[in-house]
Amino acid sequence: MRRALNRFFLFFVFLFLYAPVLILIINSFNASKSRIQWGGFTFKWYKLLFQDYAILQAVRNTIFIAIVSSAVATILGTLCCIGIINSNKLFKSSVFNITNVPMVSPEIVTGVSSMLFFVMIYKLTGLFKPGILTLICAHSTFCSPYVFLSVFPKIKQVTPQISEAAQDLGCTPFQAFYKVILPQIMPGIISGVVMSFTMSIDDFTISYFTSGNVQTLPLSIYSMTKKSVSPEINALSTVFFMSILILLIIINIRNEKVDLI
């Protein structure tokens, strides 16, 4: 009886979480613009989606910014972990506290402060005009702590003597890191990349204050809500959801094969 109740509770939780997504997917194939009336099955909204230049441009901007900012954040977060791994406890604790600030502070604070900083730099030097560059800088800043928290536990598990042993066997310090240390911390780096990419694509608040005239997908959708949200957004959201779902399935299958080996 208890097992049945647990399964029912689990089913209810998953239903609560994914029912809105399921409704969104169904409506992406609804010929009617109504969200409560079924007008027949159609691929019309997908066809219109791939013909809408504004949405496609917003998607391109979003993906480009997410790729670049996640790459920058991964490099910064990983280098930070490597830099403090042999430091004293007080310094590590200070870095951890500083790293946690962007994660626990409200996004509107980060967004407004970033906007004021970029505007000040632009007025003083003519650099960092609000646009793609400022978006990349802002996204890299708030994504770096997630990379740090993903990589640091992995690099902490690495035995320090391994790098020294590799250098004794003829490796340069760079080769010792690239061939010995990097493969061991790679799972943490991959987790940090995925987390950064997801956070960048999903961000609205910080992008709103630092985007200038550049449109990202969240900003584009927000601008549509002032009038009416086109069913094309249902199709776009379905494409994103299915892409992420397929990616997760591939990653899980790959991890299972690695575990079996």
URSUL-V473111 format. One record per residue. N is the residue number from 0. RES is the residue in one small letter. PSI is psi in whole degrees, -180 to 180 (* if undefined). OMEGA is omega in radians with two decimals (* if undefined). Layout:
# URSUL-V473111
N RES PSI OMEGA
N RES PSI OMEGA
This chain:
# URSUL-V473111
0 m -44 -3.14
1 r -40 3.12
2 r -39 3.12
3 a -40 3.11
4 l -40 3.12
5 n -42 3.13
6 r -39 3.11
7 f -42 3.13
8 f -42 3.12
9 l -43 3.10
10 f -41 -3.14
11 f -40 3.13
12 v -47 -3.14
13 f -37 3.09
14 l -43 3.13
15 f -38 -3.09
16 l -41 -2.96
17 y -5 3.10
18 a -44 3.10
19 p -38 3.12
20 v -41 3.13
21 l -42 3.10
22 i -41 3.11
23 l -44 -3.14
24 i -43 3.13
25 i -43 -3.12
26 n -21 3.11
27 s -18 3.09
28 f 9 -3.11
29 n 124 -3.12
30 a -23 3.14
31 s 148 3.06
32 k -14 3.13
33 s 143 3.13
34 r -5 -3.11
35 i -7 -3.12
36 q 127 -3.12
37 w 123 -3.10
38 g 10 -3.13
39 g 160 -3.11
40 f 136 -3.13
41 t 155 3.01
42 f 17 -3.05
43 k -42 -3.06
44 w -31 3.07
45 y -39 3.12
46 k -44 3.12
47 l -33 3.13
48 l -47 -3.09
49 f 2 3.03
50 q -5 -3.12
51 d 106 -3.06
52 y -41 -3.07
53 a -45 -3.13
54 i -43 -3.14
55 l -37 3.10
56 q -39 3.09
57 a -39 3.10
58 v -44 3.12
59 r -45 3.11
60 n -44 -3.10
61 t -47 -3.12
62 i -42 3.13
63 f -47 3.13
64 i -40 -3.14
65 a -42 -3.13
66 i -49 -3.08
67 v -46 -3.10
68 s -37 3.11
69 s -35 3.08
70 a -46 3.12
71 v -45 -3.14
72 a -37 3.13
73 t -43 3.12
74 i -47 -3.12
75 l -46 -3.12
76 g -41 -3.14
77 t -45 3.12
78 l -36 3.10
79 c -43 3.11
80 c -44 3.14
81 i -37 -3.08
82 g -32 -3.04
83 i -2 -3.02
84 i -33 -3.13
85 n 13 -3.13
86 s 169 3.13
87 n 167 -3.01
88 k -39 -3.12
89 l -43 -3.14
90 f -42 3.11
91 k -44 -3.14
92 s -39 3.13
93 s -44 3.13
94 v -41 3.11
95 f -45 -3.13
96 n -42 3.12
97 i -39 -3.13
98 t -34 -3.09
99 n -17 -3.08
100 v -51 3.14
101 p -23 -3.09
102 m -34 -3.06
103 v -19 3.13
104 s 149 3.12
105 p 143 -3.11
106 e -30 -3.12
107 i -31 3.08
108 v -46 3.11
109 t -42 -3.12
110 g -48 -3.12
111 v -44 -3.13
112 s -39 3.10
113 s -43 3.13
114 m -47 -3.13
115 l -39 3.13
116 f -47 -3.11
117 f -38 3.11
118 v -42 3.12
119 m -46 3.12
120 i -39 -3.12
121 y -40 -3.13
122 k -32 -3.11
123 l -37 -3.01
124 t -15 -3.06
125 g 3 3.14
126 l 165 3.08
127 f 47 2.98
128 k 133 -3.10
129 p 123 -3.09
130 g -150 -3.08
131 i -40 -3.12
132 l -44 3.12
133 t -36 3.08
134 l -44 3.13
135 i -44 3.13
136 c -45 -3.12
137 a -44 -3.14
138 h -40 3.10
139 s -37 -3.11
140 t -48 -3.07
141 f -10 3.08
142 c -26 -3.09
143 s -42 3.13
144 p -33 3.13
145 y -37 3.06
146 v -44 -3.14
147 f -47 -3.11
148 l -21 3.10
149 s -38 -3.03
150 v -36 -3.01
151 f -44 3.11
152 p -35 3.14
153 k -45 -3.10
154 i -24 3.09
155 k -26 3.13
156 q -15 -3.11
157 v 131 3.10
158 t 125 -3.10
159 p -31 -3.08
160 q -17 -3.12
161 i -44 3.12
162 s -41 3.12
163 e -39 3.12
164 a -40 3.12
165 a -39 3.12
166 q -33 3.07
167 d -28 -3.13
168 l 6 3.01
169 g -3 3.13
170 c 147 2.96
171 t 164 3.10
172 p -39 3.12
173 f -43 3.13
174 q -38 3.11
175 a -40 3.11
176 f -46 -3.04
177 y -40 -3.03
178 k -21 -3.04
179 v -53 -3.05
180 i -47 -3.05
181 l -45 3.11
182 p -30 -3.11
183 q -30 -3.14
184 i 2 -3.09
185 m -40 3.09
186 p -40 3.09
187 g -38 3.12
188 i -43 3.13
189 i -42 3.09
190 s -42 3.12
191 g -40 3.11
192 v -47 -3.12
193 v -44 3.13
194 m -44 3.14
195 s -45 3.14
196 f -44 -3.14
197 t -45 -3.13
198 m -38 -3.13
199 s -46 3.13
200 i -38 -3.03
201 d -17 -2.97
202 d 138 3.06
203 f -50 -2.99
204 t -52 -3.11
205 i -39 3.11
206 s -36 -3.11
207 y -37 -3.07
208 f -17 -3.03
209 t 6 -3.00
210 s -25 -3.03
211 g -124 3.13
212 n 1 -3.12
213 v 135 3.14
214 q 124 2.94
215 t 171 -3.08
216 l -48 3.10
217 p -39 3.12
218 l -38 3.12
219 s -43 3.12
220 i -40 3.12
221 y -41 3.13
222 s -30 3.11
223 m -31 -3.09
224 t -18 3.10
225 k -24 3.09
226 k -86 3.07
227 s 141 -3.13
228 v 122 -3.14
229 s 144 3.05
230 p -14 3.06
231 e -31 3.12
232 i -35 3.05
233 n -43 3.13
234 a -43 3.14
235 l -44 3.13
236 s -37 3.10
237 t -42 3.11
238 v -45 3.13
239 f -46 -3.10
240 f -46 -3.13
241 m -35 3.11
242 s -45 3.13
243 i -39 3.13
244 l -46 3.12
245 i -41 3.12
246 l -43 3.13
247 l -40 3.11
248 i -44 3.13
249 i -44 3.14
250 i -42 -3.14
251 n -41 3.10
252 i -42 3.13
253 r -43 3.14
254 n -37 3.11
255 e -39 3.12
256 k -39 3.12
257 v -41 3.13
258 d -37 3.14
259 l -35 3.11
260 i * *
